[in-house]
């Protein structure tokens, strides 16, 4: 038997005998085999497609324990429980809810080889003792769950994820597996870069959720839009989720639904953690029919019978929107995703994306303080001395690390590098990068606006955004129902989809989609741009990258 056939046989036997899979699901086998071949691997697969099985199977085939980084404590408990029920190896977690004695016992079991899986939140690496214990355990696999959290282009960026690349190197770079349900091309590239993934393989399994009906309803009056949403929710099969952009809207819509006899509650970051937990538990147990939430709600929530996801306010990007509507219909039954759209709502997202400006003087000040200090310093001390917000400091430190001025240590401290570059030039370059990212974020708002105002198959638009082509219209969205379908004229396209092109001013990019007489290109530096195909052709604005 060849080596490859033997590996395939081992993977399938473990899937059947240990993990209860009669057959492997799409995407699982190539991801596992890539890890066994020594490649760091990024798996982009829809929720419910069996991403956890990938690391469970790989862990059983690789010598040494597995470290799993997961951002939510509730999700960690669910994963540990699932492993214990499958009886595939010892599993434990280390987080803020675990006592010192329980943590000590976990590390003893790890040192004795009794644990196969250890689950941690990323902030646990601030503890040098934890990091040292993991070094001594010599893990063979390092898993980053919800890996989009490491990307500033992701829909749930978490700054504590930024130092995971350093942690991986501190652990002597075991096999790395990054998992996420939704990641567009720039998010994938940032995950690979920030985790320092070596000779990586990227496994992307289909994004399509064909059981979700897609629709947009356009309104020009706020009161009319609110009335329509309340009526639609009241009449809809439940349970369901309503997403809003602000805490005020969450409370107003929940109150309006309650007045109509709907069992609804709001959920947002302004609530106490215990209050949020109570609302989420009530929704998960079907004690609530509808949860009205900001984007603070959703990660790690796997409720199979959600029959609709309605958006009262437009999302900040197609990435966010697709992740949010993906919480509907996980049981495979029909569900509805409707955006209640007003062009005025784009102003909210543009405002949120334009806030938090970082200027060159701030960057230079932070850099000089770190360099003059001369040794590692805690970010909390920097915030106190410089009177700067956590968000802004995180941005600045990220730029300074990219520009080789500082190193983010595994425990979260910041250390200056030897012989840093000229700080004046660093400040200017970081300001330039910040402006580029701001433009990029604004371009993503234009892409979600394009979805809202589309007169073509909505599913095809979404799949094109994530780099997937679709043969013909879906027949299961409002535009397909109405017959608003653009003609396919592939022969008139100057460049193939997903091909790389270059522009004299904007640099290189990827051709993402065509619509009527327009084409959308995702440029590496400035984001998404919509161009006239005729002008591109006549003026030679784009050239293929050879």
N, C-alpha and C positions, 0 to 999 in steps of 0.2 A: 504494500500500500504506500502511495506517495506521501510525502510530508504534508502536502496541502489537503489531500483527501483524509488523512489521519486527523488533522486539525478540525476539518468540517465535521467528521464523525464525532469527535470529542465535544464540540460545541452543541451539536444536536442531541447527543446523549444527555448532557447536563441540562439542556433546556427541557427535555422530556422527563428525565428521572428526578431531577432536583427542583426545577422551577415550575413544573406543571404545564409546559407549553407543548401541545400536540405538534405544532409546527412553528417555525420562526416567522415573525412578522417582518414586513418589508423594512429594510434599514438595519435590523438588528445584526444579522450575520456579517455584512461588510464592516460594521463598526467594531465588532468583537475581533474579527480576523485582523483588522488594521492594528489593533492594540497588540495582539499576539505576534504580529510581524515587527513590533518595535516602534510603530508610528504613534505619536501623540494624535488624538482624534477628537474632532468636533462633530457631534451628532445633532442635527437640527431636525426634530421630528415632532409631530403634533402631540398634544396631550392625549393620553390614552393609548399611545402606540407602543408602549413598553420600553421607555428609555431606561428605567431602573433595572430592567432585566439585563441590559448591556453590561453595566458595571458588576452586577451580581454574578453573571456567567464568567466575565473576565477575571473577577476576583478569585473564583474557584479554580481557574486555569493558570494563575500566576502565583509564584511563591512569595509570601509576605503579606502583611495586612493591607487593608484598603482604607484610606482617609477620604471621607465624603464631606465636602463643604456645602452646607445648605443654609439659606438665609432665614428660614422661619423655624422657630422652636416647635410649633405644632406639626410642621411637616417632618421634622426630624423624628418626633415620637411615632408618627404614622409609619415612617420608613423602617424604624427599628422593630416596631410591632410586626410589620409584614415579613421581615427577615426571620424573626423568631417563629412565626407561624409556619414558615416554609422549612425551618430547621436546616438552614444552609450554612451555619457558622455563627459564632458568637457575635453579638452586636451591642454597642453601648453608645451613649451620647455624652457630650461634655458641653454644658452651656450654663447660663446664669441661674437656671432653676435647679441645678444639680448640686448637692451638698459637697463640701470638701472631702468628706469621708467616702462618698460614692465615687468621686473623681479619683481618689487614691486607689480604690479597689479596681476601677477601670484600668488605670495605668499598670497596676500589678498584673492584672489578667493579660494586658497587652504584652508586657515584658515576658510573661510565661508562655506566650503563643496561643492563648486561649480565645483571643478575639480576632475575628476576620474583618469586622467593620467598625470604624469609629466615626461618628457623626459630630461635626462641629459647626458653629456659626463662625463667619470670618473674623469677627472681633476677638475670638478666643486666642488667636495668634498673637495678641498683644502681650500675652503671658509667656515670659521666657521659659518658665518651667514646663509648660505644655509643649512648647516648641522643642525643647531638649528631649522630653520623653518621646516625642514622635520621631526625632532624629535617631534615637537609640533603637526604636522599633523597626527602622528601615522599611518603610512602606513600599510596596511594589506598584501601587496604583493610587493616584491622586485624582479624585473626582470633583469637578466644579459643577454643581447643580444650579439651574437658573443662571447660566453663564452670561446671558445678556446683561446682567447687573453690572458687569465690569465695563460695559461700553457707554460712553457719554452719548452715543447715538441710540442707545437702547431705550426701551420704554419704562425701565425701572432702575435707572442708574443708582448704584450704591457705592459711595467712596471707599468703604471698608474692603471692597473687592480689589481695589487697585494694587494692593501689596501682595496679592496671591502669587504673582510671578516670582517675587523675591522669596516667598515661603517655599515654593516649589524647588528653587535652586538650593535653599538651605537644607532641604530634605534629599539632596543629591539627585534631583530631577527624576523621580519615578515616572512610570508611564502616566500620561495625563489624559483624562477624558473630560471634555466639556460638553454639557448637555443643555439644550434650550428648546422651547417649543416654537419660538418665532424669532428669526434673525434675518434681516435683509443683508445684502451684500456688504455694505460698510460696517455693519455690526459684526458680521462673521470675521471680517478682516481685523477688526480691533480686538476681538476675543483672541485670535491667534497671536497677535502682536503682544498684547499686554500679559498674556500667560507665558510668553516665551516658548510656544509650542514648537518642538523639534520635528522636522520632516513630517509635517502634519498631513493627515487625511481628513477631508471634510465630507461627511455623509449627510445629504439633504434628502429627506423623505417628503413626499408630496404634501403641500400646504392645503390642498383643497378639502373643504368640509361640505360635501355636496348636499347634506341634509339641512343646511341652513339657508333659508330664503333671504335674499338680500334686497333691501329697499331704502329709498330716501324720500322723505316728504319735505317739501320746501315751503317755508312760511316767511312772510314779510312783517308780520305783527307779532310781538312777543306774547301778548295775551292770547292770541289765537293759537299760537304754537303750544302754549301751556295747556289750554283747554283741550286741544287735540290729543296731546300726550296723555292727559288724565283720562280721557275717554277711551283711548286705545288700550291703556293698561287695565282699566276697569273691565273691559270686554274680553281681554286676552286670556288664553289658557295659562294657568300659573303652575309653578312659581316662575319668577322672572327678576331680572336686574335692570335698573335704570341708572345709567352713568351720567354724571353732571360734572361741570368744571369747577364749581365753587361750593364751599360749605353752605352758603346762603341758599343756593338752589337746591341742595340736598334736603335741607330742612323744609323749605317751602313745598317742594314736590311731595315729600313724605306726608306732610300735613294735609295737602290737598287730596291725596289718596285715602288717608284715614277718614276724612270727611265724607268720602264716597263709599265708605264701608270696606275698604281694602285693608287687609292686615299688612301694614307697611311700616318700615322704620328707616331712619337715615343712618349713614355711616361715613365718617370723615376723620381726618387726622387731628381735628380739634377736640375730639372726645377723649376721655380717659381710656387707657388701655383696657381696663376691666369692662367699661361700657361697650367698647368695640367688640370685645370677645363675646359678651352676652348677646349682642345683636347678631353676630356671625353664627353663633351656635343655634340661636332661634331660627335663623334662615336655613341652616343646614338640616335641622330636625323638622322642617316644614311647619314650624309654629308661626312663621311669617310667610306671607305670600310673595311679598316684593321687598327688595332691599334697594334703597336709593343711595348711591354711593359716588364718592370721588374715586380717583384712581388709587386711593389708599386701600381699597378693597380688591382682592382678586388673587394675588399670588398664593399658590399652594391650596387654593380652594377647588375642590373637585366634587361638584354636585352634579350628578348625571342627569337629573330630570329638569334642568332649567329650560323652559319653553320659549323664552324670549330674552334678548338683550336689546334694550332701546337706549339710544343716546339723545338726551335732551340738549346737550352741548357737544359740539364737534370735538374730536380728539386732536392731539397736537401733531399726529403723524399717522400714516397708514400702519406703521409698526404697532403703535398703541391700539389703534382701532381693531386691527385683526386679532391681536391678543385678547382684547376685551370681548369681542363677539364670539371668540372661540370657547367661551365659557358656557355657551348654549348648546343644547343637543348632544351632550357627550354620551347619551345612551343610544345614539344612532337614529333616534326618531326625529321627525321634522321639528324645526325651531325657526323663529323669526329674528332677524337682526335689522332694525330700522333706525335710521338716522333722521332726527327731526331737525332739519337744517334751516338756518338763517345766515345769510352772508355776514351779518353783523357779528355773529359769534366768533368769526375768525379773528376779530379784534382782540378778544380775550386771550387767545393763544399767542397772537403776535406780541401782546404786552408781556405775557409771562416769559416768552422767549427772549425779549429784549432787555429784561431786567438782569441784574447781577453783572453789570459791566465791569471788566477787569482792565485797568489802565496800566501803562508802562511804569509809572511811578510806584504803584503798589507792588508790582512784581520786583522791581529793583530793591525796594525797601525790605521785603521779605528775604530776598536773596542775600542782601548785605548782612542782615541780622544773623542768618544761619552761617554764612561764611566767617564772619567775625567771631561768632561763638566758638567755632572751631571743633566742636564735638557734637555727638548726637543730642537732639533736643526734642522734647515731647510737643506735638502740635498744640496741646492744651495750653502750654506755656507761651507758645507763639501767639495764640489767640489773645491771651491775657495781656501780653506786653504790647501787641500791635493794635488791640481793640478792633479785631477783624472777625467777620462771621465765619462759621464753620464751612459753609458752602463756598464762600469766596477763597478761603485759605486752601481748601481742597483743590479748587481749580488751579490756583497759583502753584501749589506744590506739584500738581500733575504736569504743568508746563515746565517747571524747573527740572523735574526728573527727565522729561523728554529731551531737554536741552543740555543734559549732562552737567547740571550745576549741583544737584543734590541726589542722594540715594534714599529711598524709602525703605527702612529696615523691616525685617519680618515682624518685629514687635510694635511697629507703627511709628517709631521715632524717625526723625529726619536728620541725616548726616551730610555735611558738605563733602564734595569730592575733592581730590587733590588737583591743584592747578585748574580751577574752573575757568571757563571762557570769560571774555570781557562782559561785565554785568550790564553796561549800557546797551550793548548789542543784544544781549539776552532779553532785556526788558522790551526792546523794540520788536524782536522776533516773537515773543510771547503775546504781545498786544496784537500783532498781525495774525497769529494763530487763533486768538480768541475771536477776532473779527471774522475770520474764515468760518469758524464753527458757528458763529451767530448767523451768518449768511446761509450756512448749511441747514441750520434748524429752521430758518424762515422758508427755505426751499421745500422742506418736508411738509410745512403747512400748506404750501401751494399744491403738493401732491394729494393731500387729503381733500383740499378744495376741488381738485380735479375729479376725485371720486364722487364728491357730493353733486357736482354739476354735470356729470357724465351722461352722454346719450349713446351708450353702447353697453355691452354686457359687463355688469359690475364684477362678476367673478373673474372674468378674463383680466380686468384691470388689476385686481388684487393679486392674482397669480403672477402677472407680468412684473409687478412691483418686486416680487420676491424671486424673480429670475426664472419663472416657470412659464412655458408656452402652453396654450390650451387650444385644442382643435375645435373650432366652431364655438358658437354661443352656448351658455349653460342651460338656457331654458328654464331657469329657476331664480330669476330676479325680476324686479319691476320693469326694467328696460326690455328684457327679453319678452315679458308678458305683453308689453305695449308695442313691441315690434320696432323699438328704437335701436337698430343695429347698423353699425358702420360696415361698409363693404371691405372685404379683405382684398388688398391689392399688393401682395408680397412682391410681385415683379417690379413695382415702382419704388421699392425701398432702396435707398442708396447704400445701406449697411445692414448686415444681418443682426437680429436680436442677440444680445449678450456679447457682441463683438466690441473690442476696445478701439476707441478713436481718440484723436487729439485735436484741440482747438488752440489757435495762436495765443489767445489771452487766458483761457480757462484751464489749459493743460489737458491731461488725459482723463478719459471717462469711459463709461460703458453704456451702450445703447440699450435702454430698458423697454421701450414700447413705442408703437405707432398708433396714432388715432387720427382718422380722416387725413388731412394734409399736414399733420404735425408729428414730430418725433420728440421723445423725452430721453435726455442723456443724463446719467448720474456722473458728474465730474468729481474727481478725487478731492479737489480743493474747495470748490464753490457749491457743491451739491447738485440738486436737480435743476435742469434747464429745459424749457419747452421751446423747440425751434421749428420754423417753417421748413418742410421738406424741400419745397421749391427753392427757397433762398439758400439753404445748405448746398443744394445741387448747383445752382447757378453761380454762386460766389465761391464755391469750394471751401466752405467754412470749416469742414471737418476732413480729416485724413485718417486712413486706417493706421493703427499702430502695428508695425511689423515686428 
